[in-house]
C-alpha cells in the first residue's frame, strides 16, 4: 500500500493517510475502496501511472509538470515500479520513445505542458495515426511568447485536431481516476489520450484523493496486449508510405489508402462514446466512482442558466452557482470531462432546458472565439434547431490570471441580460486583461 | 581482413522490388548490413531514401521488422524500441537506427546526441550521400564545399563538410566505424563487430548517389572506390576507444600511395563549377585530415 511519496532527499511529503472518511456524509452509502491520501495533481498522476504498471516512461521536465517524472524516477529507482525510465533530451524525443516502445508492445507513459506539448506536435499526429494507446497527462499551462509558466488551456486546446482523445479533470481525484480510466480506453480503442489538468491549480494543490487499490486496478486494467506482432518469420514495415488509392498486398487483398486510415481513426472516435460510458461504468463498479457521464453536472437539472466549462473552472463555477441561486437565478454548471471526441449530442441534451449559456474558456482561437463556444453553438445547430439558448463566450484566466467569483457572477449577469434583450454576442468578452 | 564476398552469408533480407533510384549505393550496403545483423533485427528509420527503399504499403521487399518514424527522432525511436523490448523481455533483438545525412548531421543530431549520451543499446547508421537527396538534392551540412545542389545552384557550397564523425567520437560510443558501400567485406565485418558489442554503436556509411552527384548509374562502385583511394572517405574503426585504419585505407597508409582528388571531382557534375583554386583547397582539406588520421594510426 502506498504510504506517502518521498522526495529525492528522502524527507517525507505531506501525503499521509487521511482518516476522516467515516465523518464525510457525502460518501455515505458509497463503495469506499482504498486509502485516502492528500496529494497534488502531479503526485496523483504519477501514482496512477504506477498503479497502471507502466513499462516504459519517457519524460522531459517542464513547469508545472516536473514533479511527475521526479516522483516516477523515485518509484523506478526504489524498484517500486518495474519500468524502463528513458530520461530523454526533449519532449519531441519523449513522444518518439513512447511511440516506438508502444509499437513493440510496452505500456508507455509521458507527461508535459505548454511549449513542451507544442514541441511534441508532430509526434502527437504520429502517435494517433499509428493508433498507439499512449496516455499523457498535460498540466495545462499558457504557451509563449511571451513566457508564462502559469495556467491556461491554450496548450492542449491547440492540439485538438491531432487525433488524440482529450479528458479534462476538475480535481485531483479525477486526475488519478482518469489516468487509470484512460489506459483502459486507449487500449480498447487504440487511440492515445491526453489527461489534462490545470497547472498549479491542480498540479501543485493538495487535495484528499482516494487511491485505488492495486489489485482493483489490475482487475480493471489487464496487461497491454499489443495488436502488432514482432516476429522475424513475419516481418512488418510499420507506418510506411501509403498511397492515395487502395493497393493489393502480396495475396491480392486490397488494403486501405491514406484516407482509409484517416477515416478509420475518425470512425473510432465517433463511435467511442458507448465505450467511454462502458469503461466509466465499469470504473464505478470497481472503484465506487462512476465516469459513465461525459459531464460533471452541478445543480444543472432544473437550471435555465448554465455555465459550460472544463477543468478546475467547473469547481469555481459551482461556487458562483450557489451565489446565483441565493439571488434567485436558477443556475447550474456543466463541466466537460471529454472534449475529444466532442460529445455534441449529449451536450445539447444537457442544454435542453437552458435559456442562456455562459461558456467559460481559458483558451482562444485567435481571430474568432473559444473553441468550446464554437463547438457548443455548432452542436446546438446540428442537434437542436428549434431550441437556441443565448450563448455568450468569456475568455478568462489566461496565463494564470485569477478567476474571481465576481468575474463569474458578472459573466452570468451579462449572459442573462443578453438573453433578456434577445441579443446575440458576436465576439467573446475578455475578463481580467487589466490593460 | 575484410570478409571475402564468397564467405558472406547466402541468406538475403532484401527481395527484388526496392524503389531506390538506379545505381543507388544504399541497397548495396543495406544488403550486407542485414546479412551481418540477421533476422532478429528491428530497424527504425525517418522519412529518407531508406523509406523509399522499403517500398509502398502494403508491400515491402525487406524481410526484417521495420518502424517508420518522424524525421528528427530516429535515435529517440531506437531508444523507445530498446526500452520497449527490454521491458517486454525481448532484449535479444538488435535495434538498428538508420538515417541519412539530413536526418543525422542536421535534424537528427539532438536525438542522436541524447541517445548516445544515455548509452542506449543500439546501432546507429548514418548513410551519407552528402545532400538532401530524397527531396531533390538540396544542400545539407554534409555537402562538401564546391558542390552544386538545388539550393546552392549558382554559387556552389562555400563551407566544408561538417566533421560529424568527430562529434560522434566525442560521445565515446562503445564502437564507432566508417565504411563505404563499395567495400562489402569491410562493411560486413564492421556490422558483425557492431552486433557483438553492447551499448551505443555509430557507423558512418558513405553511399554515392548517381542523380545527386551527377555520374552514370554504372559507376557507383567506382566512385565509392575513388573516394576511398583519394582519402576523401577514410575507412577506420574506434573499438572501445582503440583507433585503427581498416581495409583499403590501411593498405594505403602502409604503401603511402594515395590518389589526388582530381579524378574523383571530375567524375561528378556536382563539382563542375570548381576551379583550380577550389580543387587545390579541397585537396588540402583532404590531405590534412588524411595526415591526421594516419598519424593517429601510428604511420
Interface residues (C-beta under 8 A of the other chain):
Chain A: X55 X56 X58 X83 X84 X86 X87 X88 X89 X90 X92 X93 X94 X96 X97 X98 X99 X100 X101 X102 X103 X104 X105 X106 X108 X122 X123 X126 X230 X231 X232 X235 X236 X237 X238 X239 X240 X241 X242 X243 X247 X248 X249 X250 X255
Chain B: X39 X40 X42 X44 X51 X52 X54 X55 X56 X57 X58 X59 X60 X62 X63 X64 X65 X66 X67 X68 X69 X70 X72 X73 X75 X76 X77 X78 X79 X80 X81 X83 X84 X85 X86 X87 X88 X90 X93 X110 X111 X113 X114 X117 X118
